């Protein structure tokens, strides 16, 4: 999945032409992270820089919890990276637990062990935990693909149409003349 460009310090106010509005209307998501959607639809963008005045009255309704939820929505709406992370964590844990198990086997063979069974038990638990995280990561990959497909987004938007004619019958060049 591609990463969408979310412009930093961009406000929530936008001037959109009709093509952009029609493209946004085609996105049927119920959880709409609009900052990501504006980037996802493509089209040319122009940034207008301005200096915002101080708030004239009242206080913002955006507290830390709401801002944190907005950040999580942005990450989960346009990225499957959180699902992929667990595969990498699982591979890392499994690799290091396997190395630890090899070290403990060599140490036990040459120098013995203080507590019988503890090193191998610990390595086995870590290794199986890593395998479980890898499995969760694989399930997460499939879940991420299902998540993307269920958004039912159009594969692309057509900027302009030119020379499009309505065809009433399909043209068959191989049709024989029977008259």
C-alpha positions as CSV (number, residue, x, y, z in Angstrom):
1,X,0.0,0.0,0.0
2,X,1.3,3.4,-0.9
3,X,1.8,6.1,1.7
4,X,-0.4,9.1,1.2
5,X,1.1,12.6,1.5
6,X,-0.5,14.5,4.4
7,X,0.7,18.1,4.2
8,X,2.1,19.4,7.5
9,X,0.5,22.4,9.1
10,X,-2.4,22.2,6.7
11,X,-5.7,23.3,8.0
12,X,-9.0,21.5,7.6
13,X,-10.3,24.1,5.2
14,X,-10.0,23.3,1.5
15,X,-11.0,24.8,-1.8
16,X,-12.0,21.9,-4.1
17,X,-13.1,21.9,-7.7
18,X,-16.0,19.7,-8.8
19,X,-13.7,16.9,-10.0
20,X,-12.2,16.6,-6.5
21,X,-15.6,16.7,-4.8
22,X,-16.9,14.0,-7.1
23,X,-13.9,11.9,-6.4
24,X,-14.3,12.2,-2.7
25,X,-18.0,11.3,-3.0
26,X,-17.0,8.0,-4.6
27,X,-15.1,7.0,-1.4
28,X,-17.8,5.1,0.6
29,X,-15.9,4.8,3.9
30,X,-17.8,5.5,7.1
31,X,-14.7,6.4,9.1
32,X,-13.5,9.2,7.0
33,X,-10.0,10.5,7.7
34,X,-10.3,13.5,5.3
35,X,-6.6,14.6,5.5
36,X,-5.6,11.3,4.0
37,X,-8.5,11.2,1.6
38,X,-7.4,14.6,0.1
39,X,-4.0,13.1,-0.6
40,X,-5.3,9.8,-1.9
41,X,-7.6,11.1,-4.6
42,X,-4.6,12.7,-6.4
43,X,-5.2,15.8,-8.5
44,X,-3.0,18.9,-8.5
45,X,-2.8,20.8,-5.2
46,X,-1.8,24.4,-4.5
47,X,-0.8,25.5,-1.1
48,X,-2.0,29.0,0.1
49,X,0.1,30.3,3.0
50,X,-1.6,32.5,5.5
51,X,-1.1,33.7,9.0
52,X,-3.9,32.5,11.3
53,X,-5.2,35.0,13.9
54,X,-5.4,34.0,17.5
55,X,-8.7,32.5,18.6
56,X,-11.2,35.3,19.1
57,X,-13.4,33.6,21.7
58,X,-13.7,30.3,23.5
59,X,-11.3,27.4,23.8
60,X,-10.5,24.6,21.6
61,X,-12.4,21.3,22.0
62,X,-9.4,19.3,20.9
63,X,-7.8,17.7,24.0
64,X,-5.0,15.2,24.1
65,X,-7.3,12.2,23.9
66,X,-9.1,13.5,20.7
67,X,-5.8,14.4,19.1
68,X,-4.4,11.0,19.9
69,X,-7.5,9.4,18.4
70,X,-7.0,11.5,15.3
71,X,-3.4,10.4,15.0
72,X,-4.4,6.7,15.4
73,X,-7.1,7.1,12.8
74,X,-4.6,8.6,10.4
75,X,-2.2,5.7,10.9
76,X,-4.8,2.9,10.7
77,X,-6.8,4.4,7.8
78,X,-4.0,4.6,5.3
79,X,-1.4,2.2,6.5
80,X,-1.0,-1.5,7.3
81,X,2.4,-0.9,9.0
82,X,1.1,-1.6,12.5
83,X,0.0,-5.0,11.3
84,X,3.4,-5.7,9.7
85,X,5.3,-4.7,12.7
86,X,4.4,-7.8,14.6
87,X,5.8,-10.0,11.9
88,X,9.2,-8.3,12.2
89,X,9.0,-8.4,16.0
90,X,8.2,-12.1,15.9
91,X,11.1,-12.9,13.5
92,X,13.5,-10.9,15.7
93,X,12.4,-12.6,18.9
94,X,12.5,-16.0,17.3
95,X,16.0,-15.4,15.9
96,X,17.4,-14.2,19.2
97,X,15.8,-17.0,21.1
98,X,17.2,-19.5,18.7
99,X,20.7,-17.9,19.1
100,X,20.2,-17.9,22.9
101,X,19.2,-21.6,22.8
102,X,22.4,-22.5,20.8
103,X,24.5,-20.5,23.3
104,X,22.9,-22.3,26.2
105,X,23.4,-25.7,24.6
106,X,27.1,-25.0,24.1
107,X,27.4,-23.6,27.6
108,X,25.7,-26.6,29.1
109,X,27.8,-29.1,27.1
110,X,31.1,-27.5,28.2
111,X,30.4,-26.0,31.6
112,X,27.2,-27.6,32.8
113,X,24.3,-25.6,34.3
114,X,23.3,-24.2,37.7
115,X,19.6,-24.8,37.2
116,X,18.7,-27.8,35.1
117,X,16.1,-27.2,32.4
118,X,15.8,-23.5,32.9
119,X,17.8,-22.2,29.9
120,X,16.1,-24.6,27.5
121,X,12.7,-23.8,28.9
122,X,13.3,-20.1,28.6
123,X,14.6,-20.4,25.0
124,X,11.6,-22.7,24.1
125,X,9.1,-20.2,25.5
126,X,10.8,-17.3,23.7
127,X,11.0,-19.2,20.4
128,X,7.3,-20.2,20.5
129,X,6.3,-16.7,21.5
130,X,8.2,-15.4,18.4
131,X,6.4,-18.0,16.2
132,X,3.1,-16.8,17.6
133,X,4.0,-13.2,16.8
134,X,5.0,-14.2,13.3
135,X,1.6,-16.0,12.9
136,X,-0.2,-12.9,14.1
137,X,1.8,-10.8,11.6
138,X,0.8,-13.1,8.8
139,X,-2.9,-12.9,9.9
140,X,-2.4,-9.2,10.1
141,X,-1.2,-9.1,6.5
142,X,-4.3,-10.9,5.3
143,X,-6.5,-8.7,7.5
144,X,-4.8,-5.6,6.1
145,X,-5.6,-6.7,2.5
146,X,-9.2,-7.4,3.4
147,X,-9.4,-4.0,5.1
148,X,-8.1,-2.3,2.0
149,X,-10.5,-4.2,-0.2
150,X,-13.6,-3.5,2.0
151,X,-13.1,0.2,1.5
152,X,-14.2,-0.5,-2.1
153,X,-12.2,2.5,-3.4
154,X,-12.1,3.0,-7.1
155,X,-8.7,1.9,-8.5
156,X,-8.2,5.3,-10.2
157,X,-9.9,8.5,-11.2
158,X,-10.1,9.8,-14.7
159,X,-9.0,13.5,-14.9
160,X,-10.5,14.2,-18.3
161,X,-12.6,12.3,-20.8
162,X,-12.3,13.2,-24.5
163,X,-13.8,11.6,-27.6
164,X,-15.9,9.2,-25.6
165,X,-18.9,8.0,-27.7
166,X,-21.8,5.8,-26.6
167,X,-21.6,2.5,-28.3
168,X,-25.0,0.8,-28.7
169,X,-23.7,-2.5,-30.1
170,X,-20.3,-4.1,-29.7
171,X,-18.3,-3.9,-32.9
172,X,-17.4,-7.4,-34.2
173,X,-14.8,-7.2,-37.0
174,X,-15.0,-11.0,-37.5
175,X,-18.8,-11.0,-38.3
176,X,-19.5,-12.4,-41.7
177,X,-21.8,-10.7,-44.1
178,X,-24.7,-13.2,-44.6
179,X,-26.7,-11.1,-47.2
